[in-house]
Amino acid sequence: MKRIALILLLFLILAPSSVRAQGQDYTGQINQQEGMLREIREKLAASRARADSLKQEEGRAFEELEQVEQNLELAQRLVATLKKQEGSLMAAVEILGHELEITQTKLTQAEGIRAQRIRSIYKHGRLHDMTVLLSSRSFVDAFVRYKYLNLIAGQDRRLVTEIREVKAKYEQDRGEQEKKLAELAQVRAEKEREEQAIQDTRNQAAALVRQVRTERVATENAVKELEASARRLEGIIAKLEKERKEALARKEITPTTPGSEYLERHVGGLAWPVSGVLVTTFGTKTNPKYGTQVRSNGIEIKAPYGTPVKAVAQGKVVYAERFLGYGKVVLIDHGGGFYSLYGHLAEIIAGLGTAVREHETVATVGDSGSLEGPRLYFELRQNGKPVDPLGWLSKH
């Protein structure tokens, strides 16, 4: 009975553990995150190289600021992914540690069983098995005893093999744990470097803003860049307007839409796209320090970072990405020749092709492309031409 109990205990000791499956799950997560990290690192390296090249060129203030902001965004994504990998590695290390404890317990128990068998063999002598067989009371009794002796001998051989395998697994798990701990240390070091890089990038952006504010040449070149950006934006809207008129001529669309009718019915009473302080009005402005003139085709509303930006009327998003000089931009086609534009955004919520309703949140206030901090740049166009939004918005 003692020998049978030893056999059952050995089967329990050598049963597979579900911990290894959990470890494999974390290994898959880590591999997936490493692929994401490689992609983000490559994008960040290319973006930083572009920023360095812009530093060598004069008069590229907005492009350099745009590149710095892209660097910041990519670095933040990298740190976020590194934090996820750090968590996965810590979980994997914890699982491996648990596996090591289980394996050590199995090894201790198996070696204990082996020690009992060695003592038993030594105590009874080498001829014990023959004695057991010769003392059988019948042929059937001898057969049963032979069967159990054979089973015990086979189990002794398997016990030696299994102990060897458990020891090998213990060494493998310990090596894997040390490897994961080294990877964890590297990830933490990289995360700390990138967090410092984020702070350095923010300082760089702040220094660039101060430079643009104080240097006449930089200011004049920035104005030229804004004017060029405005012309490119006009080109985009002109193309959309041409396509609308051609579709209208082919009678594929109607002259008016719910969005355009809403705008015409609410002239002077439209809800503001964001709550804030009006800081820049429509029209030509003169820089009081340098006498530089710049035309604004819209207005700027100062508001806290992250404030929801809402569509002024129903329409369809026809542009939703970065635009030089305006940062992140959303352009909505309301139909009937009406368009509204929202710039300097932090987050774009309504993507390209999205149908939106009036007062629906399409983005949040940010400072992308802005030299003056968080604010919303807002344009309203009729038949492709900019109009003063203050004539259409409700009076504060």
C-alpha positions as CSV (number, residue, x, y, z in Angstrom):
1,M,0.0,0.0,0.0
2,K,2.9,2.4,0.8
3,R,4.3,1.8,-2.7
4,I,1.0,2.4,-4.4
5,A,0.6,5.6,-2.4
6,L,4.1,6.7,-3.6
7,I,3.1,6.1,-7.2
8,L,-0.1,8.1,-6.9
9,L,1.8,11.0,-5.2
10,L,4.4,11.0,-8.0
11,F,1.7,11.3,-10.7
12,L,0.3,14.3,-8.8
13,I,3.7,15.9,-8.5
14,L,4.5,15.6,-12.2
15,A,1.0,16.8,-13.4
16,P,1.2,19.8,-15.8
17,S,0.6,23.3,-14.5
18,S,-1.7,26.0,-16.0
19,V,0.8,28.7,-15.0
20,R,2.9,28.0,-18.1
21,A,-0.2,28.7,-20.4
22,Q,-0.6,32.1,-18.6
23,G,3.1,32.8,-19.2
24,Q,2.7,32.0,-22.9
25,D,-0.2,34.5,-23.1
26,Y,2.1,37.3,-21.7
27,T,4.9,36.2,-24.0
28,G,2.5,36.8,-27.0
29,Q,1.5,40.2,-25.6
30,I,5.2,41.1,-25.1
31,N,6.0,40.1,-28.7
32,Q,3.1,42.1,-30.1
33,Q,4.2,45.2,-28.0
34,E,7.8,44.8,-29.3
35,G,6.5,45.0,-32.8
36,M,4.6,48.2,-32.0
37,L,7.6,49.6,-30.3
38,R,9.8,49.0,-33.3
39,E,7.3,50.8,-35.5
40,I,7.0,53.8,-33.2
41,R,10.8,54.0,-32.7
42,E,11.3,54.1,-36.5
43,K,8.7,56.9,-36.9
44,L,10.1,58.8,-34.0
45,A,13.7,58.5,-35.4
46,A,12.5,59.8,-38.8
47,S,10.6,62.6,-37.2
48,R,13.5,63.7,-35.1
49,A,15.8,63.6,-38.1
50,R,13.4,65.8,-40.0
51,A,13.3,68.2,-37.0
52,D,17.1,68.4,-37.0
53,S,17.2,69.2,-40.7
54,L,14.7,72.0,-40.3
55,K,16.9,73.6,-37.6
56,Q,19.5,74.1,-40.4
57,E,17.1,76.1,-42.5
58,E,16.0,79.7,-41.8
59,G,12.4,80.8,-41.9
60,R,10.8,77.4,-41.3
61,A,9.2,78.3,-38.0
62,F,5.8,76.6,-38.4
63,E,7.3,73.5,-40.1
64,E,9.8,73.2,-37.2
65,L,7.1,73.7,-34.6
66,E,4.9,71.1,-36.4
67,Q,7.7,68.6,-36.4
68,V,8.5,69.2,-32.7
69,E,4.8,68.6,-31.9
70,Q,4.9,65.4,-34.0
71,N,8.0,64.3,-32.0
72,L,6.2,65.0,-28.8
73,E,3.1,63.0,-29.9
74,L,5.3,60.0,-31.0
75,A,7.4,60.1,-27.8
76,Q,4.2,60.1,-25.7
77,R,2.9,57.1,-27.7
78,L,6.3,55.4,-27.2
79,V,6.2,55.9,-23.5
80,A,2.6,54.6,-23.3
81,T,3.6,51.5,-25.2
82,L,6.7,51.1,-23.0
83,K,4.5,51.3,-19.9
84,K,2.3,48.5,-21.3
85,Q,5.4,46.3,-22.0
86,E,6.7,47.1,-18.6
87,G,3.4,45.8,-17.1
88,S,3.5,42.7,-19.3
89,L,7.1,41.9,-18.4
90,M,6.4,42.4,-14.7
91,A,3.5,40.0,-15.0
92,A,5.7,37.5,-16.9
93,V,8.4,37.8,-14.3
94,E,5.9,37.2,-11.5
95,I,4.5,34.1,-13.4
96,L,8.0,32.7,-13.9
97,G,8.8,33.3,-10.2
98,H,5.6,31.3,-9.4
99,E,6.7,28.6,-11.8
100,L,10.1,28.4,-10.2
101,E,8.4,27.9,-6.8
102,I,6.2,25.1,-8.2
103,T,9.1,23.4,-10.0
104,Q,11.2,23.6,-6.8
105,T,8.4,22.1,-4.8
106,K,8.0,19.3,-7.4
107,L,11.7,18.7,-7.3
108,T,11.9,18.5,-3.5
109,Q,8.9,16.1,-3.4
110,A,10.3,13.9,-6.2
111,E,13.8,13.7,-4.6
112,G,12.1,12.9,-1.3
113,I,10.3,9.9,-3.0
114,R,13.6,8.8,-4.6
115,A,15.3,9.0,-1.2
116,Q,12.6,6.7,0.3
117,R,13.0,4.3,-2.5
118,I,16.8,4.2,-2.1
119,R,16.4,3.6,1.7
120,S,13.8,0.8,1.0
121,I,16.1,-0.9,-1.5
122,Y,19.1,-0.6,0.8
123,K,17.0,-1.9,3.8
124,H,15.7,-5.0,2.0
125,G,18.7,-5.8,-0.1
126,R,19.2,-6.6,-3.8
127,L,17.4,-10.0,-3.6
128,H,14.2,-8.5,-2.1
129,D,12.3,-8.7,-5.3
130,M,13.2,-12.4,-5.8
131,T,12.2,-13.1,-2.2
132,V,8.8,-11.5,-2.8
133,L,8.2,-13.7,-5.9
134,L,9.4,-16.9,-4.2
135,S,7.2,-16.3,-1.2
136,S,4.0,-16.3,-3.4
137,R,1.2,-18.6,-2.2
138,S,0.0,-19.5,-5.8
139,F,0.8,-18.9,-9.4
140,V,-1.8,-16.1,-9.6
141,D,-0.3,-14.5,-6.5
142,A,3.1,-14.7,-8.1
143,F,1.8,-13.1,-11.3
144,V,0.2,-10.2,-9.4
145,R,3.4,-9.7,-7.4
146,Y,5.5,-9.8,-10.6
147,K,3.2,-7.2,-12.2
148,Y,3.5,-4.8,-9.2
149,L,7.2,-5.3,-9.0
150,N,7.5,-4.5,-12.7
151,L,5.3,-1.4,-12.3
152,I,7.5,-0.2,-9.3
153,A,10.7,-0.8,-11.3
154,G,9.4,1.1,-14.3
155,Q,8.2,3.9,-12.0
156,D,11.7,4.1,-10.4
157,R,13.2,4.6,-13.9
158,R,10.6,7.3,-14.8
159,L,11.3,9.0,-11.4
160,V,15.0,9.3,-12.3
161,T,14.1,10.7,-15.7
162,E,11.5,13.0,-14.4
163,I,13.8,14.4,-11.8
164,R,16.4,15.1,-14.5
165,E,13.7,16.9,-16.6
166,V,12.4,18.9,-13.6
167,K,15.9,20.1,-12.9
168,A,16.4,21.1,-16.5
169,K,13.1,23.0,-16.5
170,Y,14.1,24.7,-13.3
171,E,17.3,25.9,-14.8
172,Q,15.4,27.0,-18.0
173,D,12.8,28.9,-16.0
174,R,15.5,30.6,-13.9
175,G,17.4,31.6,-17.1
176,E,14.1,32.9,-18.6
177,Q,13.4,34.9,-15.5
178,E,16.8,36.5,-15.5
179,K,16.3,37.4,-19.2
180,K,12.9,39.0,-18.6
181,L,14.4,40.9,-15.6
182,A,17.1,42.3,-17.9
183,E,14.5,43.2,-20.5
184,L,12.5,44.9,-17.8
185,A,15.5,47.0,-16.7
186,Q,16.1,48.0,-20.4
187,V,12.4,49.0,-20.9
188,R,12.4,51.0,-17.7
189,A,15.7,52.8,-18.7
190,E,14.3,53.6,-22.2
191,K,11.0,54.8,-20.6
192,E,12.9,57.2,-18.4
193,R,15.0,58.5,-21.3
194,E,11.9,59.1,-23.4
195,E,10.1,60.8,-20.5
196,Q,13.1,63.2,-20.3
197,A,13.0,63.5,-24.1
198,I,9.3,64.6,-23.8
199,Q,10.3,67.3,-21.3
200,D,13.2,68.4,-23.6
201,T,10.8,68.5,-26.6
202,R,8.3,70.6,-24.7
203,N,11.2,73.0,-23.7
204,Q,12.3,73.1,-27.4
205,A,8.7,74.0,-28.5
206,A,8.5,76.7,-25.8
207,A,11.9,78.1,-27.0
208,L,10.8,78.1,-30.6
209,V,7.6,80.0,-29.7
210,R,9.7,82.6,-27.9
211,Q,12.0,82.8,-30.9
212,V,9.1,83.3,-33.3
213,R,7.6,86.0,-31.0
214,T,10.8,88.0,-30.7
215,E,12.6,87.8,-34.0
216,R,11.4,90.0,-36.9
217,V,12.7,87.7,-39.6
218,A,11.1,84.7,-38.1
219,T,7.8,86.5,-37.7
220,E,7.8,87.7,-41.3
221,N,8.6,84.2,-42.6
222,A,5.9,82.7,-40.3
223,V,3.4,85.2,-41.9
224,K,4.5,84.0,-45.4
225,E,4.0,80.4,-44.3
226,L,0.6,81.2,-43.0
227,E,-0.4,82.9,-46.2
228,A,0.9,80.0,-48.2
229,S,-1.1,77.6,-46.0
230,A,-4.2,79.7,-46.5
231,R,-3.7,79.5,-50.3
232,R,-3.4,75.8,-50.1
233,L,-6.5,75.6,-48.0
234,E,-8.3,77.7,-50.4
235,G,-7.2,75.3,-53.2
236,I,-8.7,72.4,-51.3
237,I,-12.0,74.2,-50.8
238,A,-12.1,75.4,-54.4
239,K,-11.7,71.9,-55.6
240,L,-14.5,70.7,-53.4
241,E,-16.7,73.6,-54.5
242,K,-15.9,72.8,-58.2
243,E,-17.0,69.2,-57.7
244,R,-20.1,70.4,-55.9
245,K,-21.1,72.7,-58.8
246,E,-20.4,69.9,-61.4
247,A,-22.6,67.5,-59.4
248,L,-25.2,70.2,-59.2
249,A,-25.1,70.7,-63.0
250,R,-25.5,66.9,-63.5
251,K,-28.5,67.1,-61.1
252,E,-26.8,64.6,-58.8
253,I,-27.4,66.8,-55.8
254,T,-29.9,69.5,-54.8
255,P,-29.0,73.2,-54.5
256,T,-29.7,73.2,-50.8
257,T,-29.2,70.7,-48.0
258,P,-30.4,70.5,-44.4
259,G,-27.1,71.9,-43.3
260,S,-27.1,74.9,-45.7
261,E,-30.8,75.6,-44.9
262,Y,-30.0,75.6,-41.2
263,L,-27.1,78.1,-41.7
264,E,-29.3,80.4,-43.7
265,R,-32.1,80.3,-41.2
266,H,-29.8,81.1,-38.3
267,V,-27.7,84.0,-39.6
268,G,-26.7,85.9,-36.5
269,G,-27.9,83.2,-34.3
270,L,-25.6,80.2,-34.7
271,A,-24.3,78.5,-31.6
272,W,-20.6,79.1,-31.1
273,P,-18.4,76.1,-31.8
274,V,-16.7,76.4,-28.4
275,S,-17.2,78.5,-25.3
276,G,-14.3,80.8,-24.7
277,V,-12.8,84.3,-25.3
278,L,-12.6,85.8,-28.8
279,V,-8.9,86.8,-29.2
280,T,-8.6,87.2,-33.0
281,T,-11.1,88.6,-35.4
282,F,-11.7,88.3,-39.1
283,G,-9.8,90.4,-41.6
284,T,-6.3,92.0,-42.1
285,K,-4.2,92.6,-38.9
286,T,-1.0,94.6,-38.5
287,N,1.8,93.4,-36.1
288,P,2.2,96.3,-33.7
289,K,5.9,95.6,-33.2
290,Y,7.1,94.9,-36.8
291,G,4.3,96.4,-38.9
292,T,3.8,93.0,-40.6
293,Q,0.3,92.6,-42.1
294,V,-1.5,89.2,-42.1
295,R,-5.0,88.4,-43.1
296,S,-7.1,86.1,-41.0
297,N,-9.9,84.3,-42.9
298,G,-11.5,83.3,-39.6
299,I,-11.5,84.0,-35.9
300,E,-9.6,82.5,-32.9
301,I,-11.3,81.6,-29.6
302,K,-9.2,81.1,-26.6
303,A,-10.4,78.1,-24.5
304,P,-9.0,75.5,-22.1
305,Y,-7.1,72.6,-23.6
306,G,-9.4,69.7,-24.2
307,T,-12.7,71.8,-24.4
308,P,-15.2,70.1,-26.8
309,V,-15.5,71.7,-30.2
310,K,-19.0,71.4,-31.8
311,A,-20.2,71.6,-35.4
312,V,-22.2,74.7,-36.1
313,A,-24.5,72.8,-38.5
314,Q,-25.2,69.5,-40.0
315,G,-22.7,68.2,-42.6
316,K,-20.0,65.8,-43.7
317,V,-16.3,65.8,-42.6
318,V,-14.3,66.2,-45.8
319,Y,-10.8,66.8,-44.2
320,A,-9.6,65.5,-40.9
321,E,-5.8,65.6,-40.4
322,R,-2.9,68.0,-39.9
323,F,-2.5,71.1,-42.1
324,L,0.7,73.2,-42.0
325,G,0.1,76.4,-40.0
326,Y,-3.3,75.2,-38.6
327,G,-2.2,72.0,-36.7
328,K,-4.9,69.4,-36.6
329,V,-7.9,70.5,-38.7
330,V,-11.5,69.3,-39.3
331,L,-13.3,70.7,-42.4
332,I,-17.0,70.1,-42.7
333,D,-19.0,70.4,-45.9
334,H,-22.6,71.6,-45.0
335,G,-23.8,71.5,-48.7
336,G,-25.1,74.4,-50.7
337,G,-21.6,75.9,-50.9
338,F,-21.2,76.3,-47.1
339,Y,-18.1,75.0,-45.3
340,S,-16.8,75.4,-41.7
341,L,-13.2,74.8,-40.5
342,Y,-11.9,74.1,-37.1
343,G,-8.1,74.3,-36.4
344,H,-5.4,74.1,-33.7
345,L,-7.2,70.9,-32.4
346,A,-5.9,68.5,-29.8
347,E,-8.0,65.5,-30.7
348,I,-10.0,64.8,-33.8
349,I,-13.1,62.9,-32.9
350,A,-15.1,63.0,-36.2
351,G,-13.0,61.3,-38.8
352,L,-13.0,61.7,-42.6
353,G,-16.3,60.9,-44.1
354,T,-18.3,61.2,-40.9
355,A,-21.8,62.7,-41.1
356,V,-22.3,65.1,-38.2
357,R,-25.3,66.9,-36.7
358,E,-25.4,70.5,-35.5
359,H,-23.9,70.9,-32.0
360,E,-22.2,67.4,-32.3
361,T,-18.7,67.3,-30.8
362,V,-16.2,66.8,-33.6
363,A,-12.9,67.6,-31.8
364,T,-11.3,69.2,-28.7
365,V,-9.4,72.4,-28.3
366,G,-5.6,72.2,-28.5
367,D,-2.5,74.1,-29.4
368,S,-1.3,72.2,-32.5
369,G,0.2,74.7,-34.9
370,S,-0.5,77.5,-32.5
371,L,2.1,80.0,-31.2
372,E,-0.2,81.4,-28.6
373,G,-1.3,78.3,-26.6
374,P,-4.7,76.5,-26.6
375,R,-7.3,78.1,-28.9
376,L,-9.7,77.2,-31.6
377,Y,-9.3,78.7,-35.1
378,F,-12.7,78.8,-36.8
379,E,-13.6,79.7,-40.4
380,L,-16.9,79.9,-42.2
381,R,-17.1,79.9,-46.0
382,Q,-20.0,80.5,-48.4
383,N,-19.5,79.4,-52.0
384,G,-15.9,78.7,-51.2
385,K,-15.2,82.3,-50.0
386,P,-14.4,83.2,-46.4
387,V,-17.1,85.2,-44.6
388,D,-16.8,86.9,-41.1
389,P,-18.1,84.2,-38.6
390,L,-19.1,87.0,-36.2
391,G,-21.9,87.9,-38.7
392,W,-23.3,84.4,-38.4
393,L,-22.7,83.5,-34.7
394,S,-25.0,84.6,-31.9
395,K,-24.0,87.7,-30.0
396,H,-22.3,87.0,-26.7
